[in-house]
Structure formats: C-alpha cells, structure tokens
Amino acid sequence: GKKLVDQEKFKREEHPFDAYPRLKQQALDNAPPSPADNFRWRYYGLFYVAPAQDSYMCRLRIPNGILKHWQFAGMADLAERLCGQFCHVTTRANLQVREIPPKHAVALIEGIQDLGLCSRGSGADNIRNVTGTPTAGIDPQEILDTREYARAWHYHILNDRSLTGLPRKFNVAFDGAGKIAVLEDTNDIAFTAVEVRDGFGVEPGIWFRLGLGGITGHKDFAKYSDIIVKPADATKVADAIVRVFIDTGDRTNRLKARMKYVIDGFGMEKFVALVEEKLGHAFTRVPEEAMARRPAFDRMAHIGVRKQKQEGLNWIGVTLPLGKVTCAQMRGLAKIAQDLGDGDIRLTVWQNLLISGVCDANLEFAIAAIRRIGLEVEASQIRAGLIACTGRAGCKFGLADTKRTAARIADWCDPRMSIETPINIHLTGCHHSCAQHYISDIGMIGARIPVGDTDDTVDGFHIFTGGGFGPDADVGQEVFHDVTAEDAPIHVERLLKAYVSNRASPDETFLTFARRHDGETLRKLADAQESSLSVSS
C-alpha cells in the first residue's frame, strides 16, 4: 500500500536493458541523461556524476578481481582514447574509469566487452562485483581457491535477467582463508571457507560458512550461525537468498531497502526458513567447535614480495596512490606481468594490485621495472593502510574531497612519526561508506562544516577509531566531530602520537589501544599531544 520510490517506477516504466537504443542516441547527440535514464544507465555500469563532473564514471565487473595482462593494457588504451587517462582500483577489487563524455559512453562499454570484460549490472539495484581472495590459487595458507566459485556466481548473474532490478544493491564475497583479507563479512552474503572436523555428523573437509546481512555503512556485519554450505552449492544457495530478497525487500524506502532490514524484520531464523523453502531442503548445520580456526590475516601481505605456494614463485604487491594508476603505468604493469610474471593482474579490496608468478630470479628485474614507471612495492604502515573513496571531487554524494585529504594526511604524518604495527585509515565521502570508515582503525566520514555565523560551509570530517574486521569485527566510535579538512592531518597525527605515547607495549596495535579507551578519553589523549599549527595544502 506504500508508494514506490522513483527508482522502482523507472524500472517498471522501462527495463534498462530494453533502453539501449536510447543510450546509443544520447551518445550520438553527446547528450546527458535524464534523471530516469541516469538511473537506468547504471545497469550498464555508467554513472552520470553531475554536478561533481559533467561526465560519466564507469565501473567494471571483474570476478575475484583477477584479469589478464592484455585486458589491463586494453583498459589503458580505452581510457586514454575515451575518458580520463587513468583508472582507479576500488574497494571491491574492481576498476573504475572516469571523465567519460556522453558521446563516448557506448564506445567505452562496447570496448570493455571487446576485451572479454563487462560493466553490465555493476551499478544501481543489482548484484555488484563478486570479490574473492586476491591470492586465490597461489596463497600458501589458503584452504580453498575461490576463483571457480566467484566466476560461477558472476556468470550466473550475467545470464539471468531475473536477478537484476533488486530492491537495492547487493554484495557477495568469497574468502578462501588466504593471507589478504577480502572483507567478506561486510557483504550481504559472505562465503567464508572453513575446515570442518570429523566427528560432527557431516562429511569432514572444506565447506563455506554462511554469513548474511553485512552492510557496515549501516553499522552491521554479516551474521554467522551454524550453517555451512558445500562449495559446489554456493551459487545455488546465493540464488535462493537473492530471490527471497527480491520477494520481500522494501521498494518504498531506499534507506531501508538492503537485505539487512529484511532479516531484521523477519528475524534470522524465519529468513533462513524462507531460503530453505526456495532451495527445497534444509541447510547443513554444525556447532562452532566443528570448525577449525581460520589462519590469521597478514595485514601487510598486499604490499611487497611474498612467497607463493608454488616453489620459487612470488607475488609482488604494488602500491597505488589511493588506488590511482595512469594509463602509461597500466601498460607498464601489464608488460611486467606478461614478461616476468604469470600474466595475471590481481586487484585487492585495499585499492592496490598484485603481480603474481614472478620467479625468484626475476624479482629484482620486476621491482626495478615497477619503480621505473613511478610506482613502489614498499610503503609505510600509514600509506599501506590508507583508503579513500572518490569523494566530492567526482561523486555527487561526496561531502568532502577524500582523496586529497588522505594524501595530505600521509604527507603530513609520515615524516613526523614512525608506526611499526599495521594501521588502516579510511576516508569516505558520505553515508554510503564506500571506503568502509566504520571498520577502520581510524575512520573518517565527510561532512560540511559551518564557517562562523554564515551559511558557508567547508569540507570536513567526523573521525572514528577502533573499527575492525574478521575476528576483530566491530564498528568504530566517534572521537572528533566536525573537523575541517584543513585540520584533519593534525588530528590524525595527534591520535597516532597519543597511541605511541600511551600504548601498553611496543607491539600493542592501534586497534587494541583504541578499544581500551572511550571516545572522550581518546580525544583528551590526542588533544594533549603537540603538533605544528598549520598544514600546507
């Protein structure tokens, strides 16, 4: 009986996949889309980002975040010819290209398809890029190679139109227990590989533990119970879950349309019963003690050289400045992967990439080649864990320039202090929390800060501490409210200095330190630290 939101009306008036001729005509006319078409074209991965920029952004689909060297080089060629001459690696182990004039929109998405890639369904109310362990198949500690399962789900989505037009966007991730976290517990569906021990009434071996309802922008992680899923059944299970969401999700309130709210409304057991009804059988369940503990993450394994499970081979984690890589650098990396690696480019949720399959004898050559194109394989703890969404510079929702502020934080803090333990600093521009600020050691969300008694505002942030993921999963607590972007580097510096001065021992992490104190205490400890009076822009 409630009124449908506009986006639902747009879907019903004309399915986006039936409107391709109009998208082509708009490209011929170099015309921007209407509000309704701006929503529809997101089904093709195109986002018109006015007023931030009078152009499109395009987001791809890359299952498990792995593509071939020639595809990566091909994307560089497309970007150079049709849009801004760079790409961004995103927090879903994906690629985005920006500054696409309307006249080039169709040429771009068709060029992407020519490369054996696609952008279909990567925006709007669809199932987004399927993430998996970036070191799948090469990680010494993994218990399952996630590539097969991410790929199966990816193609299942692409070839079933009934799995588009959900009540709201939907995320699925697969974790194979590798060294690099994939943050699957922040997804609507989390498939987490576990070893099930003998003696609990089910076949021992590797299963997926099922987590449901993660959406950390709404301060919630996927909830795990006693449900386990055979890896071969993952696509079937995910399909049933999505179809329950399609049947029961709220299409009248965009703020309450994600699957978390369906689960909250029904309760987990009733929701699971509906999924079992779709499946036609009950889930397999085992107690917690039946599942072996997951091997620990290495929070720096996405940076630098690491040994693969294959003897004599290595992956190299390449640092990208806040996910940005130029077209020339992309071609250089593709050439390095082709000549000195196994030909794969592996994107991570940490806004960087790995070159895999580099033999011991070629490591020095590969590292030198990476440095020659202006990139690095080493980073300070601060830079290694620094994440930022597009922000106000390129997103209509952004309330602050996140990437510029993040760069200023690194430039300000790095020369002034040394941090020996891993730390993540995430900057997100708005409530959508694409950079997942709530799960970071230090998380920052954009805000407009009033200036004096006028109506003017400037870029700013609210600053949180103590967020975590995996075994440390929790949302951060607010420490500072309404900090201007100009002052943000000093506030981060003071928080880090408060940690160094007051930690219980040299190996105590910032996360442990932050969780020992409430927000007010942390604020006082930070305010007691000395800093320079200003930060140059």
C-alpha positions in Angstrom: 0.0 0.0 0.0 3.0 2.3 0.3 4.2 4.5 -2.6 7.0 3.1 -4.6 10.2 5.1 -4.7 11.1 6.8 -8.0 13.8 4.3 -8.9 11.2 1.5 -8.8 8.9 3.5 -11.1 11.8 3.9 -13.5 12.3 0.1 -13.6 8.6 -0.5 -14.3 8.2 2.2 -16.9 11.1 0.7 -19.0 13.6 -2.0 -18.2 17.1 -0.5 -18.6 18.2 -3.4 -20.8 15.4 -2.5 -23.2 16.5 1.1 -23.5 19.9 0.6 -25.2 18.9 2.3 -28.4 18.2 5.5 -26.5 21.6 5.3 -24.8 23.2 5.0 -28.2 21.2 8.0 -29.5 22.3 10.1 -26.5 25.9 9.2 -27.3 25.4 10.3 -30.9 23.9 13.6 -29.6 26.6 13.9 -26.8 23.6 14.5 -24.6 23.5 14.0 -20.8 20.8 11.6 -19.4 17.5 12.5 -17.8 17.3 11.6 -14.1 15.4 8.4 -15.0 18.0 7.4 -17.6 20.8 8.3 -15.2 19.4 5.5 -13.0 18.8 3.1 -15.9 22.3 3.5 -17.4 23.8 2.3 -14.1 22.6 -1.1 -15.2 25.3 -0.8 -17.9 27.8 0.4 -15.3 27.5 4.1 -16.3 27.0 6.8 -13.6 26.5 10.4 -14.7 28.2 12.2 -11.8 26.9 15.8 -12.3 27.2 18.2 -10.6 30.6 17.0 -9.4 31.6 16.5 -13.1 29.6 16.8 -16.4 30.6 13.2 -17.4 30.1 9.6 -16.7 32.0 7.2 -14.5 32.1 3.5 -15.5 32.6 0.6 -13.1 33.5 -2.9 -14.4 32.8 -6.4 -13.3 36.0 -8.5 -12.7 35.2 -11.7 -10.8 37.6 -12.4 -7.9 39.4 -9.2 -9.1 41.7 -11.0 -11.5 42.3 -10.1 -15.1 44.9 -10.8 -17.7 47.7 -8.5 -18.7 46.3 -7.8 -22.1 42.9 -6.9 -20.6 44.6 -4.4 -18.2 46.6 -2.9 -21.1 43.4 -2.8 -23.2 41.7 -0.8 -20.5 44.5 1.6 -20.5 44.1 2.1 -24.3 40.3 2.6 -23.9 40.7 5.1 -21.0 43.4 7.1 -22.9 41.1 7.3 -26.0 37.7 7.8 -24.5 37.9 9.3 -21.0 40.3 10.4 -18.2 43.7 9.0 -18.7 43.8 6.9 -15.5 41.9 4.2 -13.7 41.0 3.7 -10.0 41.2 0.4 -8.2 38.2 0.3 -5.9 37.4 -1.2 -2.6 35.6 -4.1 -4.3 38.8 -5.2 -6.2 37.4 -3.6 -9.3 38.3 -0.9 -11.9 36.6 2.4 -12.4 37.3 4.9 -15.3 36.1 8.5 -15.1 35.6 11.7 -17.1 33.7 10.0 -19.9 31.8 12.4 -22.1 28.3 11.2 -23.1 29.5 10.8 -26.7 32.0 8.1 -25.6 29.7 6.1 -23.3 28.6 3.4 -25.7 32.1 3.1 -27.3 33.5 2.5 -23.9 31.2 -0.2 -22.7 31.3 -2.0 -26.0 35.1 -1.7 -26.0 35.2 -3.2 -22.5 33.2 -6.1 -23.8 35.6 -6.5 -26.7 38.3 -7.1 -24.1 36.3 -10.0 -22.6 35.3 -7.9 -19.7 32.0 -6.2 -18.9 30.3 -3.5 -16.9 26.8 -4.9 -17.0 24.9 -4.7 -13.7 27.7 -3.1 -11.8 25.5 -0.2 -10.6 22.0 0.5 -9.4 19.9 -2.2 -7.8 22.0 -5.1 -8.9 24.5 -7.6 -7.6 27.8 -5.9 -7.6 31.3 -7.1 -8.5 32.0 -10.5 -7.0 35.0 -10.4 -4.8 37.3 -13.3 -3.7 40.7 -13.9 -2.1 43.1 -12.0 -4.3 45.8 -14.6 -3.9 43.5 -17.5 -4.8 45.4 -20.5 -6.1 48.8 -19.1 -5.1 48.5 -18.5 -1.3 50.5 -20.8 1.0 47.9 -20.7 3.7 44.6 -20.8 1.7 42.3 -23.7 2.2 40.2 -23.1 -0.9 40.8 -21.5 -4.3 37.9 -19.0 -4.6 38.2 -18.3 -8.3 36.0 -21.1 -9.5 33.1 -20.0 -7.2 33.4 -16.3 -7.8 33.4 -17.0 -11.6 30.4 -19.3 -11.4 28.3 -16.7 -9.5 29.5 -13.9 -11.8 28.2 -15.8 -14.9 25.1 -16.9 -13.2 24.2 -13.3 -12.6 25.1 -12.1 -16.1 22.9 -14.8 -17.8 19.7 -14.4 -15.7 17.8 -11.2 -16.2 15.5 -12.0 -13.3 18.5 -11.4 -11.0 18.6 -7.7 -11.9 16.4 -4.9 -10.5 16.6 -6.0 -6.9 15.1 -3.8 -4.1 18.6 -2.4 -3.6 22.3 -3.2 -4.4 23.7 -6.5 -3.2 27.2 -7.7 -2.5 28.7 -11.2 -2.4 32.2 -12.2 -1.4 34.2 -15.5 -1.1 37.1 -15.9 1.3 39.5 -18.8 0.9 41.4 -18.2 4.1 44.4 -16.5 2.4 46.8 -14.0 3.8 45.0 -10.9 2.4 41.5 -10.1 3.8 38.7 -9.8 1.3 36.3 -8.3 3.9 33.6 -10.8 3.2 31.8 -10.1 6.5 30.9 -6.6 5.1 28.8 -8.2 2.3 25.1 -9.2 2.1 26.3 -12.8 1.6 29.7 -14.0 3.0 31.0 -17.3 1.9 33.9 -18.0 4.3 35.9 -21.2 3.7 36.3 -23.3 6.9 37.7 -26.7 7.6 35.0 -28.9 9.2 36.4 -31.5 11.5 35.4 -35.2 11.6 33.0 -36.5 14.2 30.2 -34.0 13.9 27.8 -35.9 11.7 28.8 -34.3 8.3 31.5 -35.0 5.8 34.7 -33.5 7.1 36.7 -31.2 4.8 36.4 -27.7 3.3 33.0 -26.0 3.4 31.8 -22.4 3.3 30.4 -20.9 6.5 27.5 -18.7 5.5 27.2 -15.2 6.7 24.2 -13.0 6.0 23.3 -9.3 6.1 26.6 -7.4 6.2 26.4 -3.7 5.5 28.9 -1.8 7.5 27.8 1.6 6.2 24.7 0.8 8.4 26.9 -0.5 11.2 26.3 -4.2 10.7 28.5 -7.1 9.8 27.3 -10.4 8.2 25.8 -12.7 10.9 27.2 -16.2 11.1 25.3 -19.1 12.6 25.8 -22.8 12.4 25.1 -23.0 8.7 27.7 -24.5 6.3 27.5 -24.9 2.5 29.3 -27.2 0.2 31.4 -25.0 -2.2 29.8 -26.7 -5.2 26.4 -25.5 -3.9 27.4 -21.8 -3.3 25.8 -20.5 -6.5 22.5 -22.3 -5.8 22.4 -21.0 -2.2 23.2 -17.5 -3.2 20.5 -17.6 -5.9 17.9 -18.7 -3.3 18.9 -15.9 -0.9 18.7 -13.3 -3.6 15.3 -14.5 -4.7 14.0 -14.2 -1.1 15.3 -10.7 -1.0 13.6 -9.9 -4.3 10.3 -11.2 -3.0 10.5 -9.5 0.4 12.7 -6.4 0.1 11.3 -2.9 0.7 10.8 -0.9 -2.5 9.2 2.1 -0.8 12.2 3.4 1.3 15.7 3.4 -0.2 17.2 3.8 3.3 15.7 0.6 4.5 15.9 -1.4 1.3 19.0 -3.5 1.9 18.8 -7.2 2.9 19.8 -6.4 6.4 16.5 -4.8 7.0 14.6 -7.8 5.7 16.5 -10.0 8.1 15.9 -7.6 11.0 12.2 -7.6 10.2 11.7 -11.3 9.9 14.4 -12.5 12.3 17.2 -14.6 11.1 15.5 -18.0 11.6 12.4 -17.0 9.6 14.6 -15.6 6.9 16.6 -18.7 6.7 13.5 -20.8 6.6 12.3 -18.9 3.5 15.7 -19.5 1.9 15.4 -23.3 2.7 11.9 -23.2 1.1 13.4 -21.8 -2.1 16.1 -24.4 -2.0 13.8 -27.3 -1.3 15.8 -28.6 1.6 17.2 -27.7 5.0 20.7 -26.3 5.4 23.5 -28.4 6.9 24.4 -27.2 10.4 27.3 -27.9 12.7 28.3 -26.4 16.1 31.1 -23.8 16.3 33.6 -26.4 17.7 33.3 -28.4 14.5 35.0 -25.6 12.5 38.8 -25.1 12.7 40.1 -21.6 13.3 40.9 -19.6 10.1 44.6 -18.9 9.6 45.4 -15.3 10.5 45.5 -12.4 8.1 48.7 -10.7 7.3 47.7 -7.0 7.1 50.7 -6.1 5.0 50.6 -9.0 2.6 49.1 -6.8 -0.1 52.4 -4.8 -0.2 55.8 -6.0 -1.4 57.1 -9.5 -2.1 55.5 -12.7 -0.7 56.3 -16.3 -1.4 53.6 -18.3 -3.3 52.7 -21.9 -2.5 54.4 -22.7 -5.8 58.1 -23.2 -5.1 60.3 -20.5 -6.5 57.4 -18.1 -7.3 56.3 -14.9 -5.7 53.6 -12.2 -5.8 54.5 -8.6 -5.7 52.1 -6.1 -4.1 52.3 -2.8 -5.9 51.3 0.4 -4.1 49.0 2.7 -5.9 48.4 6.2 -4.6 44.9 5.9 -3.2 44.0 3.4 -6.0 45.0 5.7 -8.9 47.1 4.3 -11.8 47.8 6.2 -15.1 47.3 4.6 -18.5 51.1 4.6 -19.0 51.6 2.8 -15.7 48.9 0.3 -16.6 50.6 -0.6 -19.8 53.9 -0.9 -17.9 52.4 -3.2 -15.3 50.8 -5.3 -18.0 54.2 -5.7 -19.7 55.8 -6.7 -16.4 53.1 -9.2 -15.7 53.5 -10.7 -19.2 57.3 -10.8 -19.3 58.2 -11.5 -15.7 55.1 -12.9 -14.1 52.3 -15.4 -14.9 50.3 -12.8 -16.9 47.7 -12.1 -14.2 46.9 -8.7 -12.6 45.2 -9.3 -9.3 43.2 -6.4 -7.7 42.6 -6.2 -4.0 40.0 -4.5 -1.8 42.8 -2.4 -0.4 43.0 -0.3 -3.6 46.1 -1.8 -5.0 47.2 -4.8 -7.2 49.4 -7.8 -7.2 51.6 -9.2 -10.0 51.8 -13.0 -9.4 54.0 -15.8 -10.7 57.3 -13.9 -10.5 60.2 -16.3 -10.2 63.0 -15.7 -7.7 65.5 -14.9 -10.5 63.2 -12.2 -11.9 62.3 -10.4 -8.7 64.9 -7.7 -8.9 64.1 -7.0 -12.5 60.4 -6.8 -11.8 60.8 -4.5 -8.8 63.2 -2.2 -10.8 60.7 -2.1 -13.7 57.8 -1.2 -11.3 59.9 1.7 -9.9 60.8 2.9 -13.4 57.1 3.6 -14.1 56.8 5.6 -11.0 55.3 3.0 -8.6 56.5 1.3 -5.5 56.5 -2.1 -3.8 57.1 -0.7 -0.3 55.0 1.6 1.9 54.9 2.9 5.4 52.3 1.5 7.7 50.3 4.7 7.2 50.4 4.6 3.4 49.8 0.9 3.2 46.5 1.1 5.0 45.3 4.4 3.6 42.0 4.1 1.7 39.8 6.8 0.2 36.6 6.7 -1.9 36.2 9.2 -4.9 34.8 11.9 -2.6 33.4 15.3 -3.6 35.8 15.7 -6.5 34.0 13.1 -8.5 30.8 12.0 -6.7 27.6 13.9 -6.3 27.1 12.4 -2.8 30.5 13.4 -1.5 30.7 16.0 1.2 34.5 16.3 1.3 37.5 15.8 -1.0 38.5 12.4 0.4 41.5 11.5 -1.8 43.1 14.9 -1.5 42.7 14.9 2.3 44.0 11.3 2.5 47.1 12.3 0.5 47.6 15.3 2.9 47.3 13.0 5.9 50.1 10.8 4.6 52.3 13.6 3.6 51.9 15.3 7.0 52.1 12.2 9.3 54.8 10.1 7.6 57.7 12.5 8.2 56.7 13.2 11.7 56.3 9.7 13.2 57.1 6.1 12.7 54.3 3.4 13.2 55.6 -0.1 13.4 52.3 -2.0 13.6 49.6 -2.2 10.8 47.1 0.6 10.8 44.2 1.4 8.4 42.9 4.9 7.9 39.8 5.0 5.7 38.2 8.2 4.4 34.7 8.1 2.9 32.8 11.0 1.5 29.2 10.2 2.6 26.8 7.9 4.4 27.1 5.3 1.6 30.6 4.5 3.2 32.2 3.1 0.1 35.5 3.3 1.8 34.1 1.5 4.9 35.2 4.0 7.5 33.4 2.2 10.3 35.7 -0.9 10.1 39.0 1.1 10.1 41.5 1.7 12.9 40.9 5.4 12.1 37.8 6.1 10.0 36.6 9.4 8.6 33.3 10.3 7.1 32.8 13.5 5.1 30.7 16.4 6.5 30.0 20.0 5.6 31.4 22.2 8.4 29.8 25.6 9.1 32.0 28.7 8.9 31.4 31.1 11.6 27.8 32.6 11.7 27.4 32.4 7.9 25.7 29.9 5.7 29.0 29.0 4.2 30.5 25.5 4.7 33.8 23.9 4.1 35.0 20.3 3.7 35.3 18.4 6.9 35.0 15.0 8.6 33.8 13.2 11.7 36.6 10.9 12.9 36.1 7.4 14.4 38.5 4.9 15.9 38.5 1.3 16.9 36.8 -0.3 13.9 37.8 -3.8 12.7 37.0 -6.7 10.5 37.3 -10.5 10.6 38.0 -11.7 14.1 38.2 -8.1 15.3 34.9 -7.1 13.6 33.3 -4.1 15.2 32.3 -0.5 14.2 34.4 2.4 15.4 33.4 5.0 17.9 33.4 8.7 17.2 36.2 10.7 18.7 36.1 14.0 16.9 33.1 15.7 15.3 33.2 18.4 12.7 36.9 18.6 11.9 37.7 20.7 8.9 39.6 19.0 6.1 42.4 21.5 6.6 42.8 20.4 10.2 42.3 16.7 9.6 46.0 15.8 9.2 46.9 17.3 12.6 44.0 15.4 14.3 45.2 12.1 12.8 48.8 13.0 13.8 47.7 13.6 17.4 45.7 10.4 17.6 48.8 8.5 16.4 51.1 10.3 18.8 48.6 9.5 21.6 48.8 5.9 20.7 52.7 5.8 20.6 52.9 7.7 23.9 50.2 5.6 25.8 50.3 2.1 24.3 50.7 -0.7 26.8 53.8 -2.1 25.0 55.6 -1.5 21.7 53.7 -4.4 20.0 50.3 -3.2 21.1 48.3 -2.4 18.0 46.4 0.9 17.5 43.2 -1.1 17.4 43.8 -2.6 20.9 44.9 0.7 22.2 41.8 2.5 20.8 39.4 -0.1 22.2 40.9 0.3 25.7 39.5 3.9 25.8 36.2 5.6 25.3 35.9 8.4 22.8 36.2 11.2 25.3 39.4 9.7 26.8 40.9 9.3 23.3 40.1 12.9 22.5 41.8 14.1 25.6 44.9 12.0 25.0 45.1 13.3 21.4 44.5 16.9 22.4 47.4 16.6 24.8 49.8 15.9 22.0 51.8 18.7 20.4 51.7 19.4 16.7 52.5 22.2 14.2 50.0 24.9 14.0 49.1 24.5 10.3 49.2 22.1 7.4 50.1 23.4 3.9 47.6 22.5 1.3 
